[in-house]
Amino acid sequence: MAQYELLLPKMGESVAEATVIKWVKQPGDSIDLDDTILEIATDKVDSEVPSPVAGKLVKQLFAADEVAQVGDVIAIIETEGGETSTAQAPVAEKPIVEEKIENIPGIAQLPSENTPVATDFSASDRFYSPLVKSIAAQENISLAELDAIKGSGADGRLNKDDLLDYIANKTGTSPILTKTVTLTAPAPPTSQAAENKVSSAPVVNKTSTTSVSGGDEIIEMDRMRKLIADHMVMSKTTSPHVTSFVEADVTNMVLWRNKVKNSFEKRENEKITFTPIFVEAVAKAIKDFPMINVSVNGTQIIKKRDINIGMAAALPSGNLIVPVIRNADQLNLVGLTKAVNDLAARARNSKLKPDETQGGTFTLTNVGSFGNVMGTPIINQPQVAILAVGAIKKKPAVLETEHGDVIAIRHMMFLSLSYDHRVVDGSLGGMFVRRVADYLESWDLNREI
């Protein structure tokens, strides 16, 4: 008998680790070729790891909720044969590619105030995941300080929650979740300090208490909701958000879709929705205003070459996920329709690959699908803008004709663009969302598809 070492497979661009969610097979279980051995999760996507060999599971090397790195041995399988072998399970084949940062002319290449310190983690005998290392570097936590923190993981391993709790306690803002949650602001300065005018700004002492009565239900956030919550709070603290609004007359677009949707479905076996039309208009507007397709790294503005548009999709669980349409500007309307339908269907069925939620440069969210006329979306970091499209409503509108102004029933829709005011000013944000509206308003009723 031989032993087969199963490695955590590559899962796409920029995906370096995954969390073990559940072991489907237990030690001693027989395994057939392509049987699912365990379920793993990256930031937003859950995946199954199949077995590339048949045999018997001998050992699990990672427990549930532990983080494994790509290339780690995660299980030992006993197989027929005489030699020990090692291989990765076939989850994804794309190599991990590190994106290079372009130096933008006219932008001083200065170090950011928040530039992480470089720490030599090899000097420690303790294992730290890349996520823990990244947080420690961002918070300027030394290796000696890190080694002193007690970990709650297997064999005392330090996980993300342990480190975040340490940082919160260190800064005096410990997030405590119990039946009664009390958040206390820093104490006001002492009377002596006040008399000496050491403090230049008043400090208000406020206590916010959330009480839970006997009839209330406490619901623990699931893994994805915790990730979403962290990401949204991080975005608001990173970017000063500004939102610009435009109302667009999309009557021609609505009439055109009503005219072609039946023939399109018969020909392509796909339903055409408004979403690919919105994506096409956004891609065109980004080509007109490329500085909306950027990200920020300290004092550097990284201008993106590719136009990769993420589309926010609601899951049956109530959570959100943002699959990405890569190189959206290079697809025609048929290609966009098929990409939108495919990603949306696989998102609802939890069949997305980890790489398909990575690399977005701009995000589109359709709040109109919930009956909302407009919204003020939160930027999907590290992007600098996100567009929300509202519900299409029939309204009386004033039209200018050669015979004078008339009032007519038109299909109207609000577009709202939230953008990072560090790098996107009101003129650029306003012109961009207006240009998207212009493309939708000027839709050709006779367009062939």
Secondary structure as the mmCIF struct_conf table of DSSP 4:
data_model
#
loop_
_struct_conf.conf_type_id
_struct_conf.id
_struct_conf.beg_label_comp_id
_struct_conf.beg_label_asym_id
_struct_conf.beg_label_seq_id
_struct_conf.end_label_comp_id
_struct_conf.end_label_asym_id
_struct_conf.end_label_seq_id
STRN STRN1 ALA A 2 LEU A 7
HELX_LH_PP_P HELX_LH_PP_P1 LEU A 8 LYS A 10
BEND BEND1 GLY A 12 GLY A 12
TURN_TY1_P TURN_TY1_P1 GLU A 13 SER A 14
STRN STRN2 GLU A 17 TRP A 23
BEND BEND2 VAL A 24 LYS A 25
TURN_TY1_P TURN_TY1_P2 PRO A 27 GLY A 28
STRN STRN3 SER A 30 ILE A 31
TURN_TY1_P TURN_TY1_P3 LEU A 33 ASP A 34
STRN STRN4 THR A 36 ALA A 41
BEND BEND3 ASP A 43 LYS A 44
STRN STRN5 ASP A 46 PRO A 50
BEND BEND4 PRO A 52 VAL A 53
STRN STRN6 GLY A 55 GLN A 60
BEND BEND5 LEU A 61 PHE A 62
TURN_TY1_P TURN_TY1_P4 ALA A 64 ASP A 65
STRN STRN7 VAL A 67 GLN A 69
TURN_TY1_P TURN_TY1_P5 VAL A 70 GLY A 71
STRN STRN8 VAL A 73 THR A 79
BEND BEND6 GLU A 80 GLU A 83
STRN STRN9 SER A 85 GLN A 88
BEND BEND7 PRO A 90 VAL A 91
HELX_LH_PP_P HELX_LH_PP_P2 LYS A 94 ILE A 96
HELX_LH_PP_P HELX_LH_PP_P3 GLU A 98 ILE A 104
TURN_TY1_P TURN_TY1_P6 PRO A 105 GLY A 106
BEND BEND8 ILE A 107 ILE A 107
HELX_LH_PP_P HELX_LH_PP_P4 LEU A 110 SER A 112
TURN_TY1_P TURN_TY1_P7 GLU A 113 ASN A 114
HELX_LH_PP_P HELX_LH_PP_P5 THR A 115 ALA A 118
HELX_RH_3T_P HELX_RH_3T_P1 PHE A 121 ALA A 123
BEND BEND9 ASP A 125 ARG A 126
HELX_RH_AL_P HELX_RH_AL_P1 PRO A 130 GLN A 138
TURN_TY1_P TURN_TY1_P8 GLU A 139 ASN A 140
HELX_RH_AL_P HELX_RH_AL_P2 LEU A 143 ASP A 147
TURN_TY1_P TURN_TY1_P9 ALA A 148 ALA A 148
BEND BEND10 ILE A 149 ILE A 149
HELX_LH_PP_P HELX_LH_PP_P6 LYS A 150 GLY A 151
BEND BEND11 GLY A 153 GLY A 153
HELX_RH_3T_P HELX_RH_3T_P2 ALA A 154 GLY A 156
HELX_RH_AL_P HELX_RH_AL_P3 LYS A 160 THR A 171
TURN_TY1_P TURN_TY1_P10 GLY A 172 GLY A 172
BEND BEND12 THR A 178 THR A 180
STRN STRN10 VAL A 181 THR A 184
HELX_LH_PP_P HELX_LH_PP_P7 ALA A 185 THR A 190
HELX_RH_AL_P HELX_RH_AL_P4 SER A 191 GLU A 195
TURN_TY1_P TURN_TY1_P11 ASN A 196 LYS A 197
BEND BEND13 SER A 200 ALA A 201
STRN STRN11 THR A 207 THR A 210
TURN_TY1_P TURN_TY1_P12 GLY A 214 GLY A 215
HELX_RH_AL_P HELX_RH_AL_P5 ARG A 223 THR A 238
BEND BEND14 SER A 239 SER A 239
STRN STRN12 HIS A 241 ASP A 249
HELX_RH_AL_P HELX_RH_AL_P6 THR A 251 GLU A 268
BEND BEND15 ASN A 269 GLU A 270
BEND BEND16 PHE A 274 PHE A 274
HELX_RH_AL_P HELX_RH_AL_P7 THR A 275 ASP A 288
HELX_RH_3T_P HELX_RH_3T_P3 PRO A 290 ILE A 292
BEND BEND17 ASN A 293 ASN A 293
STRN STRN13 VAL A 294 ASN A 297
TURN_TY1_P TURN_TY1_P13 GLY A 298 THR A 299
STRN STRN14 GLN A 300 LYS A 303
BEND BEND18 ARG A 305 ASP A 306
STRN STRN15 ILE A 309 MET A 311
STRN STRN16 ALA A 313 ALA A 314
TURN_TY1_P TURN_TY1_P14 PRO A 316 SER A 317
BEND BEND19 GLY A 318 GLY A 318
STRN STRN17 LEU A 320 ILE A 321
STRN STRN18 VAL A 324 ILE A 325
TURN_TY1_P TURN_TY1_P15 ARG A 326 ASN A 327
HELX_RH_3T_P HELX_RH_3T_P4 ALA A 328 GLN A 330
BEND BEND20 LEU A 331 LEU A 331
HELX_RH_AL_P HELX_RH_AL_P8 LEU A 333 ARG A 348
TURN_TY1_P TURN_TY1_P16 ASN A 349 SER A 350
HELX_RH_3T_P HELX_RH_3T_P5 PRO A 354 THR A 357
BEND BEND21 GLN A 358 GLN A 358
BEND BEND22 THR A 361 THR A 361
STRN STRN19 PHE A 362 ASN A 366
HELX_RH_3T_P HELX_RH_3T_P6 VAL A 367 PHE A 370
TURN_TY1_P TURN_TY1_P17 GLY A 371 GLY A 371
BEND BEND23 VAL A 373 VAL A 373
HELX_LH_PP_P HELX_LH_PP_P8 PRO A 377 ILE A 379
TURN_TY1_P TURN_TY1_P18 GLN A 381 PRO A 382
BEND BEND24 VAL A 384 VAL A 384
STRN STRN20 ALA A 385 VAL A 389
STRN STRN21 LYS A 393 THR A 401
TURN_TY1_P TURN_TY1_P19 GLU A 402 HIS A 403
STRN STRN22 GLY A 404 ASP A 420
TURN_TY1_P TURN_TY1_P20 HIS A 421 VAL A 423
HELX_RH_AL_P HELX_RH_AL_P9 GLY A 426 GLU A 441
TURN_TY1_P TURN_TY1_P21 SER A 442 SER A 442
TURN_TY1_P TURN_TY1_P22 LEU A 445 ASN A 446
#
